[in-house]
Amino acid sequence: MAEESGETKPFENNFEFWADKANYEKDTCLKLKKIRRKVSIPPSYMGNLKSACTTILNKSLTKYDADISGTLVAYNDKSFKSVEQTVSLKNRPGEAYLNFTLEVDVVIFSPEPGSFLRAVCKENRETNKSHTALLAMDTFNCVLSHLNEEGIKSEEISVDQCVRFEVESIEIDWNGLLMVKGNSQSMSGEDKEYDIYRDSLLRYAGYANEVGEAFRAQTAKYTVGGFNGPVSLTYAISVGYCAADAYDKYKKTGKFTGFVDALGWQLAASVIIPGFTIHQVCHYSGLGLAKTLPKVPLPRRQLMVSAIGLATIPFIIHPIDHAVDWAFDKFPRKYLYTLD
């Protein structure tokens, strides 16, 4: 389990979060299972068996368990089921222990040699010349060797880079914590996780407001209360896309900071900056055409302005994305993720 500032953060049970990862994310080595565990409850817990089971399972979280061939990550306390109950007497009837088998739905982390896992690099090459430490799902420690069979160091892995590698072996320390080992020669960029908001045609919804700005002049007659109706609709579509993508990132990270990061980035890179840019391009193009082609009818000049605006969009997308990435890395992200 990861450590921050020299102190180990308590690991909290969050079954829905981990179950979603097991069901929908690739290369996590997470499995949903129904397990049975023998439990012995002291008399003090006789009136609250659920609390007793919760206490027992909480102590097992993130600890490797050979009986389930993995590490217990989360459990569904709503699935608790008691089977095969017996009562044992210690010294007196008042010290009777209730023994039973607990059946419960769980999520386990079960990496096996040959399986693939995704993890994020947490140290640079200068820290360790032959190995790099990584963290899988912000929780599980991994280490990649940089030496191939001929003893030649493999490619560089940068800090915060997410890599996919093949599991070679696992080790369990005396605390029961698991270490996943792999070799950077097995790293692969293939089988990238599909992101519907970034990899599908839905991505173009983020550019709707730029298209709206390109046609602002033609739709000016639909202005009500100072708002251009069709253009405002395109902004609503773009902002809705940004919010949906941010919520998706919150579900995947389980952290509100992931939502804030994605929403802030999308609003800046997909709505505000490109929208303002196309607005200015069209505004000054219209002024320029009015001076250079005054005899051309206004409707035709407006179509020319729209064509200029639309043609500009592909050329500004990537520069704006890179600029916003650079700006966010320099300030917001530097401090935002310290709040987790």
Secondary structure, DSSP 8 states (H G I E B T S, - for coil): --EETTEE------HHHHHHHHHH-SS--EEEEEEEEEEEE-GGGTT-HHHHHHHHHHTTTT-EETTTTEEEEEE-GGG-EEEEEEEE-SSSGGG-EEEEEEEEEEEEE---TT-EEEEEE-S-TTT-SSEEEEEETTTEEEEEE-B-TTS-B-----TT-EEEEEEEEEEE-TTS-EEEEEEGGG----S----HHHHSGGGGGGGHHHHHHHTTTTTGGGEETTEEHHHHHHHHHHHHHHHHHHHHHHHHH--HHHHHHHHHHHIIIIIIHHHHHHHHHHHHHHHHHHHH-TTS-HHHHHHHHHHHHHHHHHHHHHHHHHHHHHHHHHTHHHHHGGG-
